């Protein structure tokens, strides 16, 4: 009987695709708070994926890179929130 286990490159591709698919709905956030939460989630998922691939699945490095990614993503997400527009025109800011 043959094993159905995926090879290492196939497993990496599936993990990367899963991280991207999980992060896609979070790109539409608008307020700084929403962008910070979304950035934290995206950064945490990305950090966990990178940590799992780099460490061979060890829990310690995976959790550490997930925490670093979440913190970095939250900071970048909050800092890059666009300024809101008035209703009457896109050229006037609050």
DSSP file (Angstrom, degrees, kcal/mol; ACC not computed):
  #  RESIDUE AA STRUCTURE BP1 BP2  ACC     N-H-->O    O-->H-N    N-H-->O    O-->H-N    TCO  KAPPA ALPHA  PHI   PSI    X-CA   Y-CA   Z-CA
    1    1 A X              0   0    0      0, 0.0     2,-0.2     0, 0.0     0, 0.0   0.000 360.0 360.0 360.0 134.4    0.0    0.0    0.0
    2    2 A X        -     0   0    0      1,-0.1     2,-0.2     2,-0.0     0, 0.0  -0.609 360.0-114.3 -92.3 150.5    1.4    3.4   -0.9
    3    3 A X        -     0   0    0     -2,-0.2    -1,-0.1     1,-0.1     0, 0.0  -0.571  11.0-156.1 -80.9 143.9    1.4    6.4    1.3
    4    4 A X        +     0   0    0     -2,-0.2    -1,-0.1     2,-0.1    -2,-0.0   0.352  50.3 132.1 -97.5   3.0   -0.7    9.5    0.4
    5    5 A X        -     0   0    0      1,-0.1     2,-0.1     6,-0.0    -2,-0.1  -0.263  59.9-116.0 -59.8 140.8    1.5   11.8    2.4
    6    6 A X        -     0   0    0      1,-0.1    -1,-0.1     2,-0.1    -2,-0.1  -0.460  25.5-112.3 -78.4 148.5    2.5   14.9    0.5
    7    7 A X     >  -     0   0    0     -2,-0.1     4,-2.4     1,-0.1     5,-0.2  -0.311  36.0-100.6 -71.9 166.0    6.1   15.6   -0.3
    8    8 A X  H  > S+     0   0    0      1,-0.2     4,-2.2     2,-0.2     5,-0.2   0.899 120.9  48.0 -60.0 -45.8    7.8   18.6    1.4
    9    9 A X  H  > S+     0   0    0      1,-0.2     4,-2.0     2,-0.2    -1,-0.2   0.896 113.2  48.8 -63.6 -37.1    7.5   21.0   -1.6
   10   10 A X  H  > S+     0   0    0      2,-0.2     4,-2.1     1,-0.2    -2,-0.2   0.897 110.6  50.6 -67.8 -38.9    3.8   20.2   -2.0
   11   11 A X  H  X S+     0   0    0     -4,-2.4     4,-2.4     2,-0.2    -2,-0.2   0.906 109.9  50.5 -64.3 -41.8    3.2   20.6    1.7
   12   12 A X  H  X S+     0   0    0     -4,-2.2     4,-2.5     1,-0.2    -1,-0.2   0.900 110.2  50.0 -63.0 -41.0    4.9   24.0    1.6
   13   13 A X  H  X S+     0   0    0     -4,-2.0     4,-2.3     2,-0.2    -1,-0.2   0.896 111.0  48.7 -65.8 -39.6    2.8   25.1   -1.4
   14   14 A X  H  X S+     0   0    0     -4,-2.1     4,-2.3     2,-0.2    -2,-0.2   0.900 112.0  48.8 -68.0 -40.4   -0.5   24.0    0.3
   15   15 A X  H  X S+     0   0    0     -4,-2.4     4,-2.3     2,-0.2    -2,-0.2   0.926 112.2  48.8 -64.4 -43.9    0.5   25.9    3.6
   16   16 A X  H  X S+     0   0    0     -4,-2.5     4,-2.2     1,-0.2    -2,-0.2   0.913 112.1  48.6 -62.6 -42.5    1.3   29.0    1.6
   17   17 A X  H  X S+     0   0    0     -4,-2.3     4,-2.5     1,-0.2    -1,-0.2   0.890 110.5  51.3 -64.8 -38.8   -1.9   28.8   -0.3
   18   18 A X  H  X S+     0   0    0     -4,-2.3     4,-2.1     2,-0.2    -2,-0.2   0.896 109.7  49.7 -65.8 -39.7   -3.9   28.3    2.9
   19   19 A X  H  X S+     0   0    0     -4,-2.3     4,-1.6     2,-0.2    -2,-0.2   0.924 113.0  46.8 -64.5 -43.9   -2.3   31.4    4.5
   20   20 A X  H  X S+     0   0    0     -4,-2.2     4,-1.5     1,-0.2    -2,-0.2   0.921 112.6  49.2 -64.6 -43.9   -3.0   33.5    1.5
   21   21 A X  H  X S+     0   0    0     -4,-2.5     4,-0.5     1,-0.2    -1,-0.2   0.870 111.4  49.7 -64.9 -36.6   -6.6   32.3    1.3
   22   22 A X  H  < S+     0   0    0     -4,-2.1    -1,-0.2     1,-0.2    -2,-0.2   0.810 113.5  46.7 -71.2 -28.5   -7.2   33.0    5.0
   23   23 A X  H >< S+     0   0    0     -4,-1.6     3,-1.5     1,-0.2     4,-0.3   0.710  90.3  82.5 -87.2 -21.3   -5.7   36.5    4.7
   24   24 A X  H >< S+     0   0    0     -4,-1.5     3,-1.5     1,-0.3     4,-0.2   0.859  85.8  54.9 -57.2 -42.1   -7.6   37.7    1.6
   25   25 A X  G >< S+     0   0    0     -4,-0.5     3,-0.6     1,-0.3    -1,-0.3   0.700 100.9  62.8 -66.3 -14.4  -10.9   38.7    3.3
   26   26 A X  G X  S+     0   0    0     -3,-1.5     3,-1.0     1,-0.2    -1,-0.3   0.493  79.0  83.3 -88.9  -2.7   -8.9   41.0    5.7
   27   27 A X  G <  S+     0   0    0     -3,-1.5    -1,-0.2    -4,-0.3    -2,-0.1   0.625  78.8  67.0 -77.5 -11.7   -7.6   43.3    3.0
   28   28 A X  G <   +     0   0    0     -3,-0.6    -1,-0.2    -4,-0.2    -2,-0.1   0.310  69.1 128.8 -91.4   9.9  -10.8   45.5    2.8
   29   29 A X    <   +     0   0    0     -3,-1.0    -3,-0.0     1,-0.1     3,-0.0  -0.342  31.1 179.0 -68.0 147.4  -10.4   46.9    6.3
   30   30 A X        +     0   0    0     51,-0.1    52,-0.2    -2,-0.0    -1,-0.1   0.802  48.9  70.3-119.6 -52.2  -10.6   50.7    6.5
   31   31 A X  S  > S-     0   0    0      1,-0.1     4,-2.9    50,-0.1     5,-0.2  -0.292  85.0-111.9 -72.1 158.7  -10.4   52.3   10.0
   32   32 A X  H  > S+     0   0    0      1,-0.2     4,-2.2     2,-0.2     5,-0.1   0.883 118.6  50.4 -58.3 -38.0   -7.0   52.2   11.8
   33   33 A X  H  > S+     0   0    0      2,-0.2     4,-2.3     1,-0.2    -1,-0.2   0.928 112.3  45.6 -65.4 -44.5   -8.4   49.8   14.4
   34   34 A X  H  > S+     0   0    0      1,-0.2     4,-2.9     2,-0.2     5,-0.2   0.902 113.8  49.6 -64.4 -40.5   -9.7   47.4   11.8
   35   35 A X  H  X S+     0   0    0     -4,-2.9     4,-2.8     2,-0.2    43,-0.2   0.861 109.4  52.1 -67.7 -34.5   -6.5   47.6    9.8
   36   36 A X  H  X S+     0   0    0     -4,-2.2     4,-2.3    41,-0.3    -2,-0.2   0.927 113.1  43.9 -66.1 -44.2   -4.5   46.9   13.0
   37   37 A X  H  X S+     0   0    0     -4,-2.3     4,-2.3     2,-0.2    -2,-0.2   0.944 116.7  46.3 -65.2 -47.4   -6.5   43.8   13.7
   38   38 A X  H  X S+     0   0    0     -4,-2.9     4,-2.7     1,-0.2     5,-0.2   0.914 113.5  48.9 -61.6 -43.0   -6.4   42.7   10.1
   39   39 A X  H  X S+     0   0    0     -4,-2.8     4,-3.0    -5,-0.2    35,-0.4   0.877 110.1  52.1 -64.1 -37.2   -2.7   43.3    9.9
   40   40 A X  H  X S+     0   0    0     -4,-2.3     4,-2.5    33,-0.4    -2,-0.2   0.901 111.7  45.9 -64.8 -40.7   -2.1   41.4   13.1
   41   41 A X  H  X S+     0   0    0     -4,-2.3     4,-2.6     2,-0.2     5,-0.2   0.937 115.4  45.8 -67.4 -45.9   -4.0   38.4   11.8
   42   42 A X  H  X S+     0   0    0     -4,-2.7     4,-2.6     1,-0.2     5,-0.2   0.934 115.6  46.7 -62.9 -45.5   -2.2   38.5    8.4
   43   43 A X  H  X S+     0   0    0     -4,-3.0     4,-2.9    -5,-0.2    27,-0.4   0.890 112.2  50.6 -63.5 -39.6    1.2   39.0   10.1
   44   44 A X  H  X S+     0   0    0     -4,-2.5     4,-2.4    25,-0.4    -2,-0.2   0.912 112.5  45.8 -65.1 -42.7    0.5   36.2   12.6
   45   45 A X  H  X S+     0   0    0     -4,-2.6     4,-2.4     2,-0.2    -2,-0.2   0.922 115.5  46.7 -65.4 -43.6   -0.5   33.8    9.9
   46   46 A X  H  X S+     0   0    0     -4,-2.6     4,-2.6    -5,-0.2     5,-0.2   0.923 113.5  48.3 -64.4 -43.5    2.4   34.7    7.7
   47   47 A X  H  X S+     0   0    0     -4,-2.9     4,-2.8    19,-0.2    19,-0.3   0.892 111.8  49.6 -63.7 -39.8    4.8   34.5   10.7
   48   48 A X  H  X S+     0   0    0     -4,-2.4     4,-2.6    17,-0.2    -1,-0.2   0.909 112.0  48.6 -65.6 -41.0    3.4   31.1   11.7
   49   49 A X  H  X S+     0   0    0     -4,-2.4     4,-2.2     2,-0.2    -2,-0.2   0.933 114.7  44.1 -63.8 -45.9    3.7   29.8    8.2
   50   50 A X  H  X S+     0   0    0     -4,-2.6     4,-2.7     1,-0.2     5,-0.2   0.917 114.9  49.4 -65.5 -42.8    7.3   31.0    7.8
   51   51 A X  H  X S+     0   0    0     -4,-2.8     4,-2.3    11,-0.2     6,-0.4   0.891 111.1  49.2 -64.0 -39.5    8.2   29.7   11.3
   52   52 A X  H  X>S+     0   0    0     -4,-2.6     5,-1.2    -5,-0.2     4,-0.8   0.903 115.1  44.1 -66.7 -40.4    6.7   26.3   10.6
   53   53 A X  H  <5S+     0   0    0     -4,-2.2    -2,-0.2    -5,-0.2    -1,-0.2   0.902 117.4  44.7 -71.0 -39.8    8.5   26.0    7.3
   54   54 A X  H  <5S+     0   0    0     -4,-2.7    -2,-0.2     1,-0.2    -1,-0.2   0.842 119.5  39.7 -74.7 -33.1   11.9   27.2    8.6
   55   55 A X  H  <5S-     0   0    0     -4,-2.3     3,-0.3    -5,-0.2    -1,-0.2   0.487 108.9-114.0 -97.4  -2.8   11.9   25.2   11.9
   56   56 A X  T  <5S-     0   0    0     -4,-0.8    -3,-0.2     1,-0.2    -4,-0.1   0.734  76.1 -51.2  77.5  20.8   10.5   22.0   10.5
   57   57 A X  S   <S+     0   0    0     -5,-1.2    -1,-0.2    -6,-0.4     2,-0.1   0.551  87.8 155.7  93.9   9.0    7.3   22.3   12.5
   58   58 A X     >  -     0   0    0     -3,-0.3     4,-1.3    -7,-0.2    -1,-0.3  -0.475  40.9-137.9 -68.9 140.7    8.8   22.9   16.0
   59   59 A X  H  > S+     0   0    0      2,-0.2     4,-2.6     1,-0.2     5,-0.3   0.894  92.2  56.8 -71.2 -41.6    6.3   24.7   18.2
   60   60 A X  H  > S+     0   0    0      1,-0.2     4,-2.2     2,-0.2     5,-0.2   0.953 112.0  38.1 -59.6 -57.3    8.6   27.2   19.9
   61   61 A X  H  > S+     0   0    0      1,-0.2     4,-2.5     2,-0.2     5,-0.2   0.855 115.6  55.4 -64.1 -32.6   10.0   29.0   16.8
   62   62 A X  H  X S+     0   0    0     -4,-1.3     4,-1.8     2,-0.2   -11,-0.2   0.935 110.8  43.5 -65.0 -45.3    6.7   28.8   15.1
   63   63 A X  H  X S+     0   0    0     -4,-2.6     4,-2.2     2,-0.2    -2,-0.2   0.868 113.1  52.9 -67.6 -36.0    4.9   30.6   18.0
   64   64 A X  H  X S+     0   0    0     -4,-2.2     4,-2.3    -5,-0.3    -2,-0.2   0.934 111.5  44.3 -65.8 -45.5    7.7   33.1   18.3
   65   65 A X  H  X S+     0   0    0     -4,-2.5     4,-2.5     1,-0.2   -17,-0.2   0.837 111.7  54.6 -69.5 -30.3    7.6   34.0   14.6
   66   66 A X  H  X S+     0   0    0     -4,-1.8     4,-2.4   -19,-0.3   -19,-0.2   0.915 109.8  46.7 -66.1 -41.6    3.8   34.2   14.7
   67   67 A X  H  X S+     0   0    0     -4,-2.2     4,-2.3     2,-0.2    -2,-0.2   0.907 113.7  47.8 -66.5 -41.5    4.0   36.7   17.6
   68   68 A X  H  X S+     0   0    0     -4,-2.3     4,-2.5     1,-0.2     5,-0.2   0.922 113.6  48.0 -64.5 -43.4    6.6   38.8   15.8
   69   69 A X  H  X S+     0   0    0     -4,-2.5     4,-2.6     2,-0.2   -25,-0.4   0.886 111.3  50.3 -64.3 -39.4    4.5   38.7   12.6
   70   70 A X  H  X S+     0   0    0     -4,-2.4     4,-2.2   -27,-0.4    -2,-0.2   0.915 112.4  46.5 -66.3 -42.7    1.3   39.7   14.5
   71   71 A X  H  X S+     0   0    0     -4,-2.3     4,-2.2     2,-0.2    -2,-0.2   0.931 115.5  45.8 -65.5 -45.0    3.0   42.6   16.2
   72   72 A X  H  X S+     0   0    0     -4,-2.5     4,-2.5     1,-0.2     5,-0.2   0.909 113.1  49.9 -64.3 -42.0    4.6   43.9   13.1
   73   73 A X  H  X S+     0   0    0     -4,-2.6     4,-2.6    -5,-0.2   -33,-0.4   0.883 110.3  50.2 -64.5 -38.6    1.4   43.4   11.0
   74   74 A X  H  X S+     0   0    0     -4,-2.2     4,-2.2   -35,-0.4     5,-0.2   0.915 112.3  47.2 -66.6 -42.5   -0.7   45.3   13.6
   75   75 A X  H  X S+     0   0    0     -4,-2.2     4,-1.9     2,-0.2    -2,-0.2   0.933 116.2  43.5 -64.2 -45.8    1.8   48.2   13.7
   76   76 A X  H  X S+     0   0    0     -4,-2.5     4,-1.4     2,-0.2    -2,-0.2   0.904 113.4  52.2 -67.8 -40.6    2.0   48.5   10.0
   77   77 A X  H  < S+     0   0    0     -4,-2.6   -41,-0.3    -5,-0.2    -2,-0.2   0.903 112.5  44.4 -62.2 -42.0   -1.8   48.1    9.5
   78   78 A X  H >< S+     0   0    0     -4,-2.2     3,-0.8   -43,-0.2    -1,-0.2   0.852 113.5  51.0 -71.0 -34.1   -2.5   50.8   12.0
   79   79 A X  H 3< S+     0   0    0     -4,-1.9    -1,-0.2     1,-0.2    -2,-0.2   0.721 108.8  50.7 -77.0 -20.9    0.1   53.2   10.6
   80   80 A X  T 3< S+     0   0    0     -4,-1.4    -1,-0.2    -3,-0.2     2,-0.2   0.202  72.4 133.4-105.8  16.8   -1.1   52.8    7.0
   81   81 A X    <   -     0   0    0     -3,-0.8   -49,-0.1    -4,-0.1   -50,-0.1  -0.491  57.2-122.6 -67.3 130.8   -4.8   53.5    7.4
   82   82 A X        -     0   0    0    -52,-0.2     2,-0.2    -2,-0.2   -50,-0.1  -0.373  26.6-103.1 -72.3 154.2   -5.9   56.0    4.7
   83   83 A X        -     0   0    0      1,-0.1    -1,-0.1    -2,-0.1     2,-0.0  -0.565  41.0-112.8 -75.3 139.6   -7.5   59.3    5.7
   84   84 A X        -     0   0    0     -2,-0.2    10,-1.0     1,-0.1     2,-0.3  -0.339  28.2-132.3 -72.7 156.1  -11.3   59.3    5.3
   85   85 A X  B     -A   93   0A   0      8,-0.2     8,-0.2     1,-0.1     5,-0.1  -0.691  19.0-105.5-103.7 156.3  -13.0   61.5    2.7
   86   86 A X        -     0   0    0      6,-2.0     6,-0.1     3,-0.5    -1,-0.1  -0.352  32.3-118.6 -66.6 161.7  -15.9   63.9    3.0
   87   87 A X  S    S+     0   0    0      1,-0.2    -1,-0.1    -2,-0.1     3,-0.1   0.859 107.6  55.6 -71.8 -35.2  -19.1   62.6    1.4
   88   88 A X  S    S+     0   0    0      1,-0.2     2,-0.3     2,-0.0    -1,-0.2   0.771 119.7   6.1 -75.4 -24.9  -19.4   65.4   -1.2
   89   89 A X        -     0   0    0      3,-0.2    -3,-0.5     1,-0.1     3,-0.5  -0.997  54.0-135.6-157.0 151.6  -16.0   65.1   -2.8
   90   90 A X  S    S+     0   0    0     -2,-0.3    -1,-0.1     1,-0.2    -3,-0.0   0.521 101.2  65.4 -83.8  -5.7  -13.0   62.8   -2.7
   91   91 A X  S    S+     0   0    0     -6,-0.1     2,-0.5     2,-0.0    -1,-0.2   0.563  86.2  76.7 -96.4  -8.8  -10.7   65.8   -2.7
   92   92 A X        -     0   0    0     -3,-0.5    -6,-2.0    -6,-0.1     2,-0.2  -0.891  65.3-158.0-107.8 130.0  -11.6   67.2    0.8
   93   93 A X  B      A   85   0A   0     -2,-0.5    -8,-0.2    -8,-0.2    -2,-0.0  -0.637 360.0 360.0-101.4 160.2  -10.3   65.5    3.9
   94   94 A X              0   0    0    -10,-1.0    -9,-0.1    -2,-0.2    -1,-0.1   0.474 360.0 360.0 -67.3 360.0  -11.6   65.6    7.5
